[in-house]
Amino acid sequence: MLTPISLMKVIAGEGNNRSTPNDKIFLGVIGTGSRGHHLAYLIKEYGHELGMEVTALCDVYQPHLEHTHAMIPEAKVYNDYRRMLDEATELHGVIICTPLHVHAGPTIDSLDRGLHVFCEKAMARTLDDTYAMAEAYYRTGKSLHIGHQRLFDPKFLRGMNKVYNDDLGVVTQIRAYWHRNNDWRRPVPEGQPELERFINWRLYRDYSCGLLTELASHHIQVANWAKKARPVEVRGTGSISFWRDGREVEDNVALIFSYDDGTQFIYDSMIQNRRHGLEVQVLGHKGTLELETNNFFLEEPPPPPKPAGIVQLLQDLEQNVLGKVPIGSSSWDPEIAMTYKGESIVADNNTDGTFEQFYGFAKAIREDKPIPGLFEEGYYASLWTLLGQQAIDTGKAVKMPEKYDISKFNPREFV
């Protein structure tokens, strides 16, 4: 079972057996667009702490490849990932940041070459491709990290410890939202309209499920992690209500994922208002976690420190003169939001877990084995994003088809 304690040990470097500075990990990056460029940058700037180095870059789109190569000029460049896998024999692992619909091929081929893989979320555009990646993972025994960095974010790790230690009590609802105000459209080079679907792949159904695969995948993973379970069904709705510009994916969605104990995970996302940003809330009868903003609230907050001296005197005087103003009756307690400000989950909230996940990836490569339970988190989060899209499309409650259940490969998942 994947636990916060086991992941904290990974972050702390326990079991990391790198013994000398020369014990390098060489990585290739397949897909050098915005996310691939960012991850390559992190490794270039901070990878020396892990002994990691990017030595190969691959992309079919030359402007992206040139942009990232300018940052890492010592890396070899390729426009065909198969050629990279054939020729860059020094590689220990690959990072895959291609568009969603072409995650599966490079992932499976890299695993079959004996390489460890870090693949951005969600796993794939179809259920069959997602399952094929799982089969390759179990068949090869190599690591397949899916880019759910909250699994390595200290505030999420400590937050999950609070869930597992019963600090929240019985968790019966999880709520999450992700709101932006951005049309998600990227500019197409002038005079090359044929590149529209290639560059703006997130907006078209053949390549993406939009808000679900690109954003909701993160929060579905957190909900499953908190419950140590996967949903049993999902209902949903969505529409294109604002960005009517030829896109095929919804610009707002709302879904309810149900677990077998009656817990509901309620999710909504939109890209035409950013007032509320993003949050994932885990609610129990004793307390609430707001994980994205690093907050923990008790249902029964601790009493404030008793004031002393003149402050106490003034409060006593005010109490005696003004008393309490009844509203309705003396037994009526209005159901208003609590003003209690809670407490921080961790003292320093200055990471999103991305670089910490590279610690875990480095550990898996050096030990030549996966971190137990990590892949299953990514798999079911990815799968349920696709099932959520089915629920929106059909207007019906959708369950996971039995053929995609991977417990036959790993019967200890979510134990």
N, C-alpha and C positions, 0 to 999 in steps of 0.2 A: 504494500500500500504506500502511496506517495503521501508523506506527511510534511508539515512545516519544519519539524525538527530535522528530518533527513535533508531537506533542501538548504536549511541554515548551515548544516555541516558542509555541504557542497560549496556554498558561498564563502565560508570561513577557510576553505582550502583543505579541509580534512580529507585525507585519502589522495590528495594531489601529489603524485610521486615524481614530479619533474625534479631532477637532481642537479642539473647543470644548465647554465645559460645557453649552451649549445644544443640543448634538447628542444629543437624548434618544432612547431606545428605549422605546416604549410597549407594554405587554403586557397581554393579557387572561388570566385564569385561569378555565378551565372545569372545574368540580369543586372544591369548597372544603371537602372533608372533611379528615381528618387530614393527609394528604400535601399536598394543595393548600394548606391553611392554612400548613403549614410552609414550603413554597417561597415563598408570598406573603410570609411573615414575613422570610425571608432577603433577599428583594428590597427589602422596606420598610426593613430595618435596614442593609443593606450595599450595596444596588443603586446608591447614588449613586456608588460607586467605578467602576461600569461605565456610568453614565448610564442605568440601567434604572429604570423606574417602572411599577407596576401601576395601570392606569386603568380596568379593567373586570373585573367578577366575575360568574360565572354558575353557578348550581346549581338543580336542580329541587327540592332539599330545603331548605326555608326556614330551619330552625335552623342548618344549616351556613353558608348564605349570610349570615345575620345575624351569626354569630360572626366570620367573616372580614371582613365589612364594618365591624364595630365596630373592627377593627384598622386598616383602611384606609378611613376614612369618605369620603375624597375620590373614591373609585372609583365608577363607575356600576355599577348592579346589574341583572342580567337573570335570568330563569328559563327562557329558551330561547336556546341558543347561536346559533341561526340569526339571531335578532333582534339578538343582540350583534354578529355579523359584519356585519349590514346597517347597524347604527346607529353602532357604535364605529369610525368610519372613520379614526381617528388611529392605530389599532393597526399595529405592525410584526410582531408575533408573538403566539402564544398558548401557554399552558402547559396541558396536558390531564392532569387527575388524576381523571377519572371512573372508575367501576368498569370492570374489564378488558373486559367484553363490549360496552361502548359507547365504546371508544377509536376505532374505525375511522371512524364517521360524522363526528365533529367534526374529526378529523385530515384526512380527505380534503377535506371542505368548506373547511377553513382553507387548505390548500395550494392548492386551486383558486381561492381568493380572493387568491392572491399573498402569503400570510402564511407566515412561518417558524414551525415547530412544535417544541415540546419536549413529548414525550409520555412519560408514565411507563411503565416496563416492567411486564409484558411487553407486546408490541405489541397483541395481540388474543387473543380466546378461540378463534378458529377459524383454520385454515390459510388458508382463502379470504379472510377479512378481513385477515390479515397480509399476504397477497400483494397484495390490493387497495391497501393502504397503500403498499406498495413501488411499485406501478405509478404511483400519484399522485405519489410522491416523484420518480421518474425523469421523469415527464411534465411536471411543473411546474418542475423545477430548483431548488426551494426546499429549505431545510434541514429535515430531520426528525431531531432528536436524540431518541434513546430513553434513558430514565433509568438508564443503566448508568454510574454515577458513578465506578466504579473505573478507567475509562479515563482519568480526569483526576486520580486520586489519586497524589501524588508517590511513595509507596512502591511502588505497582503499576507506575508508569512506570519507575522505576529498577530494579525487579525484572525487568521485561521486558527492559530493556537487558542485564541479566546473562544472561538466557536467550539473547538474540540474539548476545551477545558470547562465547558458549561458556563462560561461567564455571561453568555447571552441567554442561557436557558434553552427552551425548546424553540428551534427555528422553524417557523411555519410560513414565512413569506420572505422572498428576496425580490427587490425591485432594482431596476437599472434603467438608465437612459443615456443617450448620447446625442446631443443637439449641436448642430453647426449651422452657420449661415454662409454657405459657399456652394456654388453650383457644381463643383467637382470636375468641371470641364477644363481641359488643358489646351493651350493653343496648338493649332496644326500649322506646320510651315506653309507659308504663302505659296500658292501654286501647286500644292500637293494634297488636294482633297481626298485622294485615295487613302491617306494615312489616318483619316478620322477615326475609324473603328480600331485601328492599331494603337493609336495614342490614347484614345478615350475608351479603352476596353472596359473600364469600370461601369460605363453607362449602358452596356449592351448585354442582353441575356445570354448570348452564346458564351460569354467570357467571364461573367461575374453575376453575383446576386446582390450587388450594391451594398446597401447598408447592413445586410446580414453577414455576408462573407467578409466584408472589409472592416466592419466595426463590431457587430453583435457577437462575433465569434469569441472575442475577448471576454465579454461578460457572461456568456453561456458557460465558458470554461470556469469562471469564478463561482458561478452558481452550483455547478456540478461538484466543484472542489469543496464548497461549503457543506453540501449535502452528502458527500462521499457516495454519490449515486448519479445516475443519468435519468433524464425525464422518461416518462412512459407515453406522453403524447403532447402535441402542441396544436394550438389554435392561433390564427392570426388574420390580420387584415392589413392592407396597404394600398397606396395609390400614388399617382403622379398628380399632385394638386397645385404645384407652383412652377417647377422648372419644365415647362412644356416646350422643349427644344429638340425633340426627336429622340430623346433617351428612351430606353426600354425598361430601366429598373426604377422602382418606386423612390420617391423623394421623402416619403414618410411611411413608417411601419409601426404596428403595435402587435405584440404577441404575448401569449400566456403559455408557459411550459409547465406541465404538471408532473409531480413526482408521486411515487406509489404510496407515500405516507400522507398525501393530501397537501403537501407544500406546493405553493405556486411561485413560479419565477415570472415576474411581469416586466416586460421590456418594451421600450419605445425609442424610436430614433427619427430624426428629421434633419434636413439640411437647409431650412429657410428661417431659422431662429436660433441664436446661440445664447440666449439669456441664462439658461440653466446649465450649459456646458455638459459635463458627463459625471456620472456617479453610479456606484453600485452599493446598495444598502442591504445588509443582512439583519433581519428583524426577529428577535426572540422575546420571550415573555419577561426576561430580565434586562435586556439591553439591546442596543442597535450599533452596528458598525456602518460607517460611511467610509469605504476603503479608499476611493480615489482621492478624497480630501483629508485622509489620515485622522479620522475622528471616531471616538468611541463614547457612547452615551449609555448611562445606566437608567433604567426605568425609575428607580428610587435613588436619586442623586444624593451624595453625601452631604450632610449639613455644612453650611459655611462656617468658617472659624468664628467663634463668638467675639464680637467687638468689645473693646474695653474702654474705660474712662469716659471722656466726654461724648464719644460716639454712642456708647451704650445709653448714656443719660438722655441724649437727644432722641434716640429711637424709642426709649421707654416713654418719654414725654409725648411723642407723636402718637404712640399706640394708645395712651390713656385719653388723649384729647379727641382724636379722630375715630378711634375704634375701627371696626370692620363694617364696611358698607355691604349689606346683604343684596344679592341679586337673585330674584325669584324666590328662593327660600334658603334657609341655613344649610340645607342638605344638597343644594345644587352645585355641581362642580363643572364648569364649562369645559368642553373637550377642545381645548385650544393647543396649538403646538407648544412644546416646552421651551422655556427660555434658557434652561440650563445649557451651558456651552460645551459640556463634555470634557474629554481629555484627548491628548494626542496618542495615537497608537505607537508611533516611534518618535524620538526626539528630533531627528533630522529627516525631513521629507524632501530629499534632493535627488532622487533617482526614479526611473520608471522600470528598473529591472533588466533593461536590455543588456547592459554591459555585464551585469551579474550573471545573466544567462550564458554569456560566453565563458565564464568561469566553469559552469556546468558542462558546457560543450568541450572545453579543454580537458576537463577531468575524464569525460567519457572517451575522448580520443586516446588519452594517455593510458587509460586502463583497458582500452579496446573492448568496452562493453557499455551498454546503455545504463542510464539511471533508472532503476526500477519504478514503474508506474508513470513515468513522465510522458511517454508516447501516448498512453491511453487517454490522458487528459486532452491532448491535442486532437486525437482521433474523434472522440465523442463530441467535443465542442464543434469541430468541423462538420461532422455528420448532421448535427442538429440544426446548424444554420441552413443546410440544404433542405432538411425536412420542414423547417420553418417557412421556407419559400414555397414548398409544396402546399402547406396549409393556407398561405395567402392566395395561391393560384386556384386552389380547389374550393376554398370556403368551407373546408371540413377539418375535423380533428384528424391529425396524422400521427401514426405510430411508426416506430422503426421496424422495417422488415427484418425478419429473423436472419436472413442471409447476411446481413451486415454486422451481426453481433460477433465481436472478436473475442469473447470470453473463452471460446474453444481453443484459442491460441494461448491465452493467459487467464486461467480460471481464477486467479487470485485478485484480479482487478477489483477495486472498490470494496475490498474485504474490510 
